[in-house]
Amino acid sequence: MNSLEKDLSKSLKKYFGFSTFKKPQEEIITSLLEGNNVFVLMPTGGGKSLCYQLPALISNGTAIVVSPLIALMKNQVDAIRGISSNEGVAHVLNSSQNKTEIKKVKDDIISGVTKLLYVAPESLIKEEYVEFLKSIEISFFAIDEAHCISEWGHDFRPEYRNLRAIIEKIGKVPIIALTATATPKVQDDIQKNLGMTDAKVFKSSFNRPNLFYEVRSKINPEKQIIKYIKENPNKSGIIYCLSRKKVEELAELLKINGINALPYHAGLESKLRASHQDKFLMEEVDVICATIAFGMGIDKPDVRFVFHYDIPKSLESYYQETGRAGRDGGEGKCIAFYDYKDIEKLEKFLASKSVSEREIGMQLLQEVVGYAETSMSRRKYLLHYFGEVFDEVNGLGAKMDDNSLNPKPLTEVSKEIQQMLSIVEKTKEKLKIKDLVHIATGKETAIIKSYKISSENYFGFGKDKTENFWKSIVRQAIVHNFLAKDIETYGVLKLTDLGKSFISNPTSIQMAEDWDYNQEIENSNTIVQPSGNNNAIDKTLFEDLKNIRKKVAKKFNIPPFAVFQDPSLEDMALQYPTSLVEMGNIFGVGEGKAKKFGKEFIDYIAKYIEDHDIIKPDDLVIKQIANKSSHKVFIIQNTDRKLDFEDIAKAKDLSMSELLDEMESIVYQGTKLNINYYVDELLDEDQQQEIIDFLMESESDKMSVLLEEFGEDYSDEELRIMRIKFISDVAN
């Protein structure tokens, strides 16, 4: 051991209390102290911050640490002050400070007390700060969360793009750039932008073998989450949602179901946000429901589960957020809920962005779809994304994901993908996913008529397969980069060079046969058993209940779905309700429907239990948030008063879509809503009758079915309102 190594080991012990470095911390620090530019790629929990904190503490001058979040800076400053006798050893410089505080920071730096100065990139561009920093001795610059520099990074900050020019203004010193997530493309972008292509690169493995990755269908995720937490009491966890509203609602729902949970998002007052974070760190709270604002730089080693209620916008975000689980090397469950409709919402959001931002966002989203729908080892897919090879048979953590643990049966689909790509070519790259699916299944629509496709010999070539199958085929083609959504004509699919090549030289592609994340749950009251536990549904009983539903529907002269939807029957085949009260607790039923249709079902279930010696499960019944019922009463009263829907929505601070969600919830549970006054203003008698006639004959009331039939003539909103009227009139 040379003298520098000895000094580093002593300093490590003195300041941080550790006897040994994690690999490759010592090499990184040595390289930086020798005056080299250094680029560090190290997963969350790998010990990145020590790579600049220790050299700063033992070097002459002050290290400037550029960091994107005030909360993150404060967290690190507190940690450094905790290991030093002098509070001035670390400071933050930002816009929230007053003149006295800024003077104190400057005085401590000039006197040589301050070893680490944390600044946001926005502060660094201020001329007064640049002039001050030019006048002091700087040991090095540390750029934390360096992926923020890259437009292809998951958390791009335009201010980061100016860092190189500012650093050059201040003075020539070594730079250390650090990130926990960077694909090869992002890595290259960071180095070029900071002018450090000569940097020594240290890349730790991104593999976290103790983390278990799972993707579930987003079917009643609240129940799945509550069930999991109840089965894993006193464990710390984070649940990520994309919207602040969902964070608030979910935290409230968990609380009323006896789970110690709090919300965290940027819209909360800063003191409250800090208080919620501290309670989680101090174990006064078990679960935090959060937007992505939570967790950067939070060093809580024993987070045991991370749920993604909403699928994130990029695999980098997903990797970083799941990386907050199991940082102590112990258990870490990472469960994401996936519904392709969420991807479509994110695509619509991107549609309002600039062309370049939209293009990047769309490509990042397709990677997420690929991960969610892949049948290969999820760990292999993730690590490949970050430029790392993984052996899914013998690698560390090889069986630690749902696909590896329960491999789905695969089927060869290269022929079908080739057929679909040929259709895109023959139709001159003018169509969207749904149009291609309609061509495959031979379904005439207005668009197909307008292009005179139904007379072509390829029309209906895939009638023997379902629409969902062909949707998956198109999605597979997109994931394999054979097709790309055109940026200008949003949603239209174009052949890529790879796709053109595949038509003439197809290679083997396998797809999981039974992988269908596209099941639709049309209102918030329906539920099926959480993914992975479908065996718990009594399939014999389920089929029997479908037959009973047919008889009941015939008796009332209404379609079967208007009696109970499939997810309600599945919940019955799980919970075996034998009284009207128990039937009222089945999702999608409610008191009204239980009274109207329930008797034949509960009588049959009671006899079935007796005949088969079944012990009823003591299953989870979720308490709902109280204000839901106040919406219900309010909506019923105000539709009775014939108030305009827009006014009802405004009064409860709901969007029109949220109001329709509430109305669907009311009618699907068996309560009547008098909305004829509104419908009559919206559509004439013939239009209403056309939709009602279709629903009377249809096997399904799913929006996808309605949109396929009427999407060219009516808006989503009009069809949803007609469906509410139909269910209310015929079933309640």
Residue pairs with C-beta under 8 A, 6 or more apart in sequence:
1 9
4 30
4 33
5 26
5 30
7 58
8 21
8 26
8 29
8 30
8 54
8 58
9 19
9 20
9 21
11 54
11 57
11 58
12 18
12 19
12 20
12 21
12 54
13 19
15 53
15 54
15 57
15 83
15 84
16 50
16 54
16 83
21 29
22 46
22 47
23 204
24 202
24 204
25 47
25 50
25 51
27 202
28 38
28 40
28 51
28 176
28 202
29 51
29 54
29 55
31 38
31 200
31 202
32 38
32 51
32 52
32 55
32 140
32 174
32 176
33 55
33 59
35 174
36 174
36 199
36 200
37 174
37 175
37 176
37 196
37 198
37 199
37 200
38 51
38 174
38 175
38 176
38 177
38 199
38 200
38 202
39 146
39 176
39 177
39 187
39 190
39 191
39 196
39 199
39 200
39 201
39 202
40 48
40 51
40 176
40 177
40 178
40 179
40 202
41 179
41 180
41 182
41 187
41 201
41 202
41 203
41 204
41 206
42 48
42 51
42 178
42 180
42 202
42 203
42 204
43 180
43 181
43 204
43 205
43 206
43 208
43 319
43 323
44 180
44 320
44 323
44 324
44 327
45 208
45 301
45 323
45 327
46 180
46 204
48 144
48 178
48 180
49 76
49 144
49 297
51 176
51 178
52 63
52 65
52 116
52 140
52 142
52 144
52 176
52 178
53 76
53 80
53 116
55 63
55 139
55 140
56 62
56 63
56 65
56 115
56 116
56 139
56 140
56 142
57 80
57 84
57 89
57 115
57 116
59 115
59 139
59 140
60 137
60 139
61 136
61 137
61 138
61 139
62 109
62 114
62 115
62 116
62 117
62 136
62 137
62 138
62 139
63 115
63 116
63 117
63 138
63 139
63 140
63 141
63 142
64 117
64 119
64 124
64 133
64 138
64 140
64 141
64 142
64 170
65 73
65 76
65 116
65 117
65 118
65 119
65 142
65 144
66 119
66 120
66 121
66 124
66 141
66 142
66 143
66 144
66 160
66 163
67 73
67 76
67 118
67 119
67 120
67 144
67 145
67 297
68 120
68 121
68 144
68 145
68 148
68 155
68 157
68 160
68 296
69 145
69 296
69 297
70 92
70 94
70 96
70 120
71 273
71 274
71 277
71 296
71 297
72 144
72 145
72 296
72 297
73 92
73 94
73 118
73 120
74 92
75 297
75 298
75 299
76 90
76 116
76 118
76 297
77 90
77 91
77 92
77 116
77 118
79 299
80 89
80 90
80 115
80 116
81 87
81 89
81 90
84 90
86 113
88 104
88 108
88 113
88 114
89 113
89 114
89 115
89 116
90 114
90 115
90 116
90 117
90 118
91 105
91 108
91 109
91 114
91 116
91 117
91 118
92 105
92 117
92 118
92 119
93 102
93 105
93 117
93 118
93 119
93 123
93 129
94 119
94 120
94 123
95 120
95 122
95 123
97 105
105 114
105 117
106 132
108 114
109 117
109 136
110 136
115 139
119 129
120 159
121 157
121 159
121 160
121 162
121 163
122 159
123 129
124 130
124 163
124 166
125 159
125 162
125 166
130 166
130 169
130 170
133 170
133 171
134 169
134 170
134 171
138 170
138 171
138 173
139 173
140 173
140 174
140 175
140 176
141 167
141 173
141 174
141 175
141 176
142 175
142 176
142 177
142 178
143 149
143 160
143 163
143 175
143 176
143 177
143 178
143 194
144 178
145 155
145 178
145 179
145 180
145 296
146 160
146 177
146 178
146 179
146 182
146 190
146 194
147 153
147 154
147 155
147 179
147 181
147 182
147 186
147 190
147 316
148 155
148 156
148 157
148 160
149 156
149 157
149 160
149 161
149 163
149 177
149 189
149 190
149 193
149 194
150 156
150 182
150 185
150 186
150 189
150 190
150 193
151 189
151 356
151 357
151 360
152 183
152 185
152 186
152 189
152 360
152 364
153 179
153 181
153 182
153 186
153 189
153 190
153 316
154 181
154 313
154 314
154 315
154 316
154 317
154 320
154 364
155 316
155 317
161 193
163 193
163 194
164 193
164 194
164 195
167 173
167 175
167 194
168 195
175 194
175 196
175 199
177 190
177 191
177 194
177 196
177 199
179 186
179 190
180 319
180 320
180 323
181 316
181 319
181 320
181 386
182 190
182 316
182 386
183 316
183 385
183 386
183 387
184 387
186 316
187 201
187 387
191 197
191 199
205 388
206 319
206 382
206 383
206 386
206 388
207 379
207 383
207 388
207 390
207 395
207 396
207 397
208 323
208 326
208 332
208 397
209 395
209 396
209 397
209 400
210 326
210 329
210 330
210 331
210 332
210 397
210 400
211 322
211 323
211 325
211 326
211 332
211 333
211 334
211 397
211 400
212 331
212 332
212 333
212 334
212 400
212 401
213 322
213 334
213 378
213 379
213 382
213 400
213 401
213 402
214 333
214 334
214 335
214 336
214 378
214 401
214 402
214 532
215 335
215 336
215 337
215 338
215 371
215 372
215 378
215 402
215 517
216 224
216 335
216 336
216 337
216 338
216 530
216 531
216 532
217 337
217 338
217 339
217 517
217 519
217 531
218 337
218 338
218 339
218 342
218 517
218 521
219 519
219 521
219 526
219 527
219 528
219 530
219 531
219 567
220 521
220 526
220 527
220 528
220 530
220 567
220 587
221 309
221 337
222 250
222 253
222 622
223 527
223 530
223 587
223 620
223 622
224 337
224 530
224 531
225 239
225 250
225 254
225 307
225 309
226 253
226 254
226 257
226 259
226 620
226 622
227 530
227 620
228 305
228 307
228 335
229 235
229 237
229 254
229 259
229 286
229 287
230 259
230 620
232 304
232 305
234 286
235 286
235 304
235 305
236 280
236 283
236 286
236 287
236 300
236 302
236 303
236 304
237 286
237 287
237 288
237 303
237 304
237 305
237 306
237 307
238 287
238 288
238 290
238 294
238 295
238 303
238 305
238 306
238 307
238 321
238 324
238 325
239 250
239 287
239 288
239 289
239 290
239 306
239 307
239 308
239 309
240 290
240 291
240 292
240 294
240 306
240 307
240 308
240 309
240 310
240 312
240 321
241 247
241 250
241 289
241 290
241 291
241 309
241 310
242 291
242 310
242 312
242 313
243 291
243 310
244 265
244 266
244 267
244 291
246 309
246 310
247 263
247 264
247 265
247 289
247 290
247 291
248 263
248 265
248 289
249 625
250 261
250 263
250 289
250 309
251 261
251 262
251 263
251 289
252 625
253 622
253 624
253 625
254 261
254 287
254 289
255 261
256 623
256 624
256 625
256 626
257 622
257 623
259 286
259 287
260 284
260 285
260 286
260 287
261 285
261 286
261 287
261 288
261 289
262 276
262 279
262 280
262 285
262 287
262 288
262 289
263 276
263 288
263 289
263 290
264 273
264 276
264 277
264 280
264 288
264 289
264 290
264 291
264 293
264 294
265 273
265 290
265 291
265 293
265 294
266 273
266 291
266 293
268 276
276 285
276 288
277 288
277 294
277 298
279 285
280 288
280 300
281 298
281 300
288 294
292 312
292 317
292 321
295 321
295 324
296 320
298 324
299 327
300 324
300 327
301 327
301 328
302 327
302 328
302 330
303 324
303 325
303 326
303 327
303 332
304 325
304 326
304 330
304 331
304 332
304 333
305 325
305 332
305 333
305 334
305 335
306 321
306 322
306 324
306 325
306 332
306 333
306 334
306 335
307 335
307 336
307 337
308 318
308 321
308 322
308 334
308 335
308 336
308 337
309 337
310 337
310 342
311 318
311 336
311 337
311 338
311 339
311 342
311 343
311 368
311 372
312 318
312 321
312 336
312 368
313 346
313 361
313 364
313 365
313 368
314 364
314 365
314 367
314 368
315 364
315 367
315 368
315 371
315 382
315 385
316 364
318 336
318 368
318 371
319 382
319 386
322 332
322 334
325 332
325 333
325 334
326 332
336 372
338 372
338 373
338 517
339 517
339 518
340 369
340 475
340 517
340 518
341 520
343 365
343 368
343 369
346 361
346 365
347 362
347 365
347 485
347 491
350 357
350 358
350 361
350 362
350 365
351 358
351 490
353 361
355 487
355 488
358 487
359 487
362 485
362 487
366 478
366 479
367 385
369 475
369 478
369 479
370 381
370 479
371 378
371 381
371 382
371 385
372 517
373 472
373 475
373 476
373 479
373 515
373 517
374 381
374 403
374 479
375 403
375 407
375 408
375 410
375 510
375 511
375 512
375 515
376 392
376 403
377 390
377 392
377 398
377 401
377 403
377 404
378 401
378 402
378 403
378 404
379 390
379 392
379 395
379 397
379 398
379 400
379 401
379 404
380 390
380 392
383 389
383 390
384 390
391 398
392 398
392 404
398 404
399 405
402 532
406 532
408 512
408 513
408 514
408 515
409 512
409 513
409 514
410 510
410 511
410 512
410 513
411 510
411 511
411 512
411 513
412 508
412 509
412 510
413 473
413 476
413 509
413 510
413 511
414 506
414 507
414 508
414 509
415 506
416 462
416 465
416 470
416 473
417 473
417 476
417 477
417 480
417 482
417 502
417 506
417 509
418 502
418 503
418 506
419 440
419 461
419 462
420 436
420 440
420 470
420 473
420 474
420 477
421 477
421 482
421 483
421 495
421 499
421 500
421 502
421 503
422 458
422 503
423 436
423 439
423 440
423 458
423 461
424 431
424 436
424 483
424 493
424 494
424 495
424 499
425 495
425 500
425 503
426 456
426 458
427 436
427 439
427 451
427 453
429 486
429 492
429 493
429 494
429 495
430 451
430 492
431 439
431 447
431 492
431 493
432 491
432 492
432 493
433 471
433 474
433 475
433 491
433 493
434 708
435 445
435 447
435 448
436 470
436 474
436 493
437 467
437 470
437 471
437 474
438 444
438 445
438 447
438 448
438 708
439 448
439 453
439 458
439 459
439 460
439 461
440 460
440 461
440 462
440 463
440 465
440 470
440 473
441 460
441 462
441 463
441 465
441 466
441 467
441 470
442 459
442 460
442 463
443 708
444 454
445 708
445 711
445 712
446 712
447 712
448 454
448 459
453 459
462 469
462 470
468 516
468 518
471 518
472 511
472 515
472 516
472 518
473 511
474 483
474 493
476 509
476 511
477 483
477 499
478 484
478 485
478 493
480 498
480 502
480 509
481 496
481 498
481 499
482 495
482 496
482 498
482 499
482 502
483 493
483 494
483 495
483 496
483 499
484 493
484 494
484 496
485 491
485 492
485 493
485 494
486 492
486 493
486 494
519 528
520 702
520 703
520 704
521 527
521 528
521 567
522 565
522 664
522 701
522 702
522 703
523 588
523 661
523 664
523 665
523 668
524 661
524 664
524 665
525 587
525 588
525 589
525 590
525 665
525 668
525 669
526 565
526 567
526 568
526 587
526 588
526 668
527 567
527 570
527 571
527 587
527 588
528 534
528 537
528 567
528 570
528 571
529 536
529 537
529 570
529 571
529 574
536 574
537 570
537 573
537 574
538 573
538 574
538 576
538 614
539 573
541 572
541 573
541 576
541 605
541 608
542 569
542 570
542 572
542 573
544 604
544 608
545 569
545 572
545 573
545 601
545 604
545 605
546 560
546 566
546 569
548 600
548 601
548 604
549 560
549 563
549 564
549 569
550 560
551 600
552 563
552 597
552 600
553 559
553 560
553 562
553 563
556 563
556 597
556 730
556 731
558 696
558 730
558 731
559 695
559 696
559 697
559 698
559 699
559 701
559 730
560 699
561 698
561 699
561 700
561 701
562 701
562 726
562 727
562 730
562 731
563 597
563 731
564 572
564 588
564 589
564 593
564 597
564 601
565 588
565 668
565 701
567 587
567 588
568 586
568 587
568 588
568 589
571 586
571 587
571 588
572 583
572 586
572 601
572 605
574 617
574 619
575 582
575 585
575 586
575 616
575 617
575 619
576 605
576 608
576 609
576 614
576 616
576 617
577 583
577 585
577 586
577 598
577 601
577 602
577 605
578 602
578 605
578 606
578 609
578 616
579 602
580 594
580 595
580 598
580 599
580 602
581 594
582 602
583 589
583 594
583 598
583 601
583 602
584 590
584 591
584 594
584 598
585 621
586 594
588 668
588 669
589 598
589 669
589 670
590 668
590 669
590 670
590 671
591 669
591 670
592 669
592 670
592 671
592 672
592 732
593 668
593 669
593 670
593 731
593 732
594 670
595 670
596 670
596 731
596 732
608 614
609 616
628 662
628 665
631 652
631 654
631 662
632 662
632 665
632 666
632 671
634 648
634 651
634 652
635 648
635 659
635 662
635 663
635 666
635 673
636 666
636 671
636 673
638 647
638 648
638 651
639 648
639 673
639 674
639 675
639 678
640 674
642 677
642 678
644 678
645 656
645 659
645 678
646 656
648 659
649 655
649 656
649 658
649 659
652 659
654 662
656 717
657 717
660 717
660 720
660 721
660 724
663 673
663 675
663 724
664 720
664 723
664 724
664 727
666 673
667 673
667 724
667 727
667 728
667 731
667 732
668 727
670 731
670 732
671 732
672 728
672 732
673 724
673 728
674 728
675 721
675 724
675 725
675 728
676 725
678 721
679 688
679 721
679 722
679 725
682 718
682 721
683 691
683 714
683 718
683 722
687 714
688 722
688 725
690 710
691 706
691 710
691 714
691 719
691 722
691 726
692 722
692 726
694 706
694 709
694 710
695 701
695 706
695 722
695 723
695 726
696 730
698 705
701 723
701 726
701 727
703 716
703 719
703 720
703 723
706 719
706 723
707 716
707 719
710 719
714 722
